[in-house]
Amino acid sequence: MSESLARTPEQPSADGEVSSARFWNAAQGGKDNYERDRAAVEAVEKIAPGITADARSARQFLRRTVRWAAAEAGVAQYLDLGAGLPLEPDIHQIVRRYRPDARVLYVDNDPVVLAHQSAYQDPPLSSYIDADMRDTDVIMNHVADRFDLTEPVMLTFSSVLGHFSDEEAHGVVGRLLAHLAPGSCLMLSHDIPTPSIIAACEVYSSAPGALPYQPRTIEQLLRFFEGMDIVDPGLVPLFEWRPDEETEITEIMGYGAIGRIRA
Ligand SMILES: C[S@@+](CC[C@H](N)C(=O)[O-])C[C@H]1O[C@@H](n2cnc3c(N)ncnc32)[C@H](O)[C@@H]1O
């Protein structure tokens, strides 16, 4: 595995290149993307039919998990790492239905997302910061300004951690969790290394400017939740996690779970 799979902040996606945020937005059926992003999605879909359904499914999972956190677990503070492009309903719009006082902080480091950040800005309840999530001290300074760290926070890593090596991904998750109160939640969704996904990641990663993405096994994903309680139904295919009427059953399956810090 490479030392660092993620682009450094000094190497933003240049004009003419595919961006992770735009690629994923195109795969999810969003409108904030260019022809080159849609072409990259088509190329991946040819190799791994169902990858666009997988992308939509990941967004549906994100929506269900934050709804569960706000409605059933009473969490009122959300930190979304690698937020990507806004695609309504976004987290602040969902959680506010159950917790009108909820605070949401979105983080990304792609200039493309920065250009669309106004959809995330609804101060003081929702805001966006342009930061590399590996700079956890910078992120925690922003978090401390906006959140009450004696109360639970939910971290969401939706289709993001595959951009990082094990060392980086565990470092980011561990450093952020270390600041959080009991009852706080870690949500992650991630692709697993089936033959289709491996082929899809190879095609995607070869597109100019693409941030390489590596799938992880279920055992590797479980390591992120060590020492936490995993919320029912556990680490499962995304569509098996508390499905609702919007949930698509997909052939290519990401996996996802929520862990909670014990009281
Ligand atoms: C595949 S997209 C997922 C977007 C969104 N979370 C979703 O589920 O729709 C990955 C996102 O992570 C962001 N990202 C990648 N590396 C990052 C880093 N080092 N710091 C902050 N964001 C990063 C990308 O810019 C992109 O928006």
The ligand as a Gaussian input file, in Angstrom:
#p B3LYP/6-31G(d) Opt

LIG

0 1
 C      -15.853000      10.098000      -3.064000
 S      -16.078000      11.732000      -2.501000
 C      -17.334000      11.508000      -1.239000
 C      -18.158000      12.745000      -1.030000
 C      -19.263000      12.652000       0.043000
 N      -18.707000      12.324000       1.339000
 C      -20.343000      11.668000      -0.340000
 O      -20.467000      10.637000       0.308000
 O      -21.083000      11.941000      -1.288000
 C      -14.609000      12.000000      -1.501000
 C      -14.462000      13.429000      -0.990000
 O      -13.348000      13.481000      -0.084000
 C      -12.654000      14.699000      -0.325000
 N      -11.260000      14.558000       0.151000
 C      -10.301000      13.731000      -0.321000
 N       -9.152000      13.891000       0.350000
 C       -9.384000      14.862000       1.275000
 C       -8.581000      15.466000       2.279000
 N       -7.306000      15.128000       2.446000
 N       -9.145000      16.413000       3.072000
 C      -10.456000      16.790000       2.893000
 N      -11.261000      16.235000       1.955000
 C      -10.739000      15.286000       1.151000
 C      -12.739000      14.881000      -1.823000
 O      -12.468000      16.204000      -2.221000
 C      -14.174000      14.446000      -2.094000
 O      -15.054000      15.522000      -1.996000

